[in-house]
Amino acid sequence: MFKEKFKYYKNLDYSVNEPDLIDVDKINDVSEFVERKYLVNHEFDCEFLSGLGLNSNVFEWKCYNFIKKPGLVIIRNPFTKKGEKTWIQRCVASYTRKPNILNIDAHNMLKTDEDWWTTVNKTGDILLKNKLRWATLGYHHNWNTKIYSESARSEFPSELAELSRTIIKLLNFPDEFVAEAAIINFYHLSSTLCGHTDHSEINISAPLLSISFGLSAIFLIGGSTLDKNAFGILLKTGDIVIMSGESRLSFHGIPKVLPLLNDNDLDDSYDWKPFKNFIQDTRININVRQVNN
Ligand SMILES: O=C(O)CCC(=O)C(=O)O
């Protein structure tokens, strides 16, 4: 079921067909798929939440529980415009620096004292720009062994740990979330991410947090095995997906990244322009995990 649905979304011509997928913006109060979840603003004050780039009025946040997928939650972009830009800038210009590990490290495309974003902007090297696929933070995900190791670990960015902890707390999870590993995925229009489960973490009861910026995409989620039913969810910039409980070990992937339909970002300031250009044909996903108990 998962593989068939993956193929369906991957090959669908969106300019011709209306895809059958869940778009929380189009959901009414009564839906067979999702129910709205209302948040309580715990001990966090407005200034603290805006400092993290979040809308400080949590009563305005749109959070949804998926009825058919217990433990799966989607928060529709809770970031302020300024917050969204700050997080995009961090992903592109900060999280791609050492000590974080990038897929391009293996290709020796950068000199030792160079970082990717500065080099791309200085040289205009499109090949180098397009080669970036991922950066790993904290415990560096080992793509071959899938084992986290103390010897492949660097300091986790405190602001990303704080953002993750705050979101999990606002959703009323009983345990504090300790962000220890993250993958920043960079997708182009033709990129896909095959169906997989994230099971390398020692603590698989801690939720998985996934934050998306830039281009929209179809997120496909199924069950614990590939033969279970799967459904597609439209993810837009700023959306946060939380996989917990039964959905924590579900197969998921990205069969399709969607082109930018209308660009209503009027900010063309000198500082923002290079980032704006970058996300016009890129999707960024921050995938945060707690590794240990
Ligand atoms: O890009 C996404 O939304 C999902 C990423 C993901 O599943 C992963 O990094 O394991």
The ligand as an ORCA input file, in Angstrom:
! r2SCAN-3c Opt
* xyz 0 1
  O      11.238     15.898      5.026
  C      10.406     15.430      5.777
  O       9.311     15.982      5.986
  C      10.669     14.118      6.468
  C      12.130     13.872      6.753
  C      12.369     12.545      7.404
  O      11.505     11.728      7.476
  C      13.694     12.204      7.934
  O      14.641     13.006      7.874
  O      13.812     11.084      8.487
*
